[in-house]
Amino acid sequence: PSKFYGIAAAGRPTIFIGNKDGEIGAEIRSFDAGLCVEQGDFANLVKAIRTLRTDQSTRERMGRNARQLFETHYDKPLQTEKWRALLLAVAHAGPLKRHAAKVQPRNEPES
């Protein structure tokens, strides 16, 4: 799944093998950025490969959609801003209340 982000950044459609309802599968399907095939479904894997190999308009459309998905959800400036906002929120939340846990000494055999 981690390779998906680089593929989307390159504007290429993905053939994802895995749970179509998982995080990556759902993103690919909702943005029409590639095709999803369940593990072990060899017939649909062959069909997906053939579709992207032979159908240029589908391949180009899915590639554009993949790039758009990357730019609107995963591009570095967007993610950097999300991290900045999270860090500022944590910094402004104040110190965390900590409770000291009582640690019981272990009984270890003597050597």
ChimeraX attribute file (.defattr): number of C-alpha atoms within 10 A of each C-alpha:
attribute: neighborCount
match mode: 1-to-1
recipient: residues
	/A:1	10
	/A:2	7
	/A:3	8
	/A:4	18
	/A:5	18
	/A:6	12
	/A:7	16
	/A:8	25
	/A:9	18
	/A:10	14
	/A:11	22
	/A:12	21
	/A:13	25
	/A:14	25
	/A:15	18
	/A:16	20
	/A:17	17
	/A:18	16
	/A:19	14
	/A:20	18
	/A:21	13
	/A:22	10
	/A:23	10
	/A:24	19
	/A:25	23
	/A:26	14
	/A:27	16
	/A:28	26
	/A:29	14
	/A:30	12
	/A:31	14
	/A:32	19
	/A:33	28
	/A:34	25
	/A:35	22
	/A:36	22
	/A:37	20
	/A:38	15
	/A:39	13
	/A:40	10
	/A:41	11
	/A:42	11
	/A:43	9
	/A:44	15
	/A:45	19
	/A:46	11
	/A:47	13
	/A:48	18
	/A:49	13
	/A:50	11
	/A:51	14
	/A:52	19
	/A:53	11
	/A:54	10
	/A:55	10
	/A:56	11
	/A:57	10
	/A:58	17
	/A:59	20
	/A:60	16
	/A:61	16
	/A:62	24
	/A:63	23
	/A:64	21
	/A:65	22
	/A:66	28
	/A:67	23
	/A:68	18
	/A:69	22
	/A:70	20
	/A:71	15
	/A:72	10
	/A:73	11
	/A:74	16
	/A:75	15
	/A:76	11
	/A:77	10
	/A:78	13
	/A:79	12
	/A:80	12
	/A:81	11
	/A:82	12
	/A:83	12
	/A:84	12
	/A:85	12
	/A:86	12
	/A:87	12
	/A:88	11
	/A:89	11
	/A:90	12
	/A:91	10
	/A:92	9
	/A:93	9
	/A:94	8
	/A:95	8
	/A:96	7
	/A:97	6
	/A:98	6
	/A:99	6
	/A:100	6
	/A:101	6
	/A:102	6
	/A:103	6
	/A:104	6
	/A:105	6
	/A:106	6
	/A:107	6
	/A:108	6
	/A:109	5
	/A:110	4
	/A:111	3
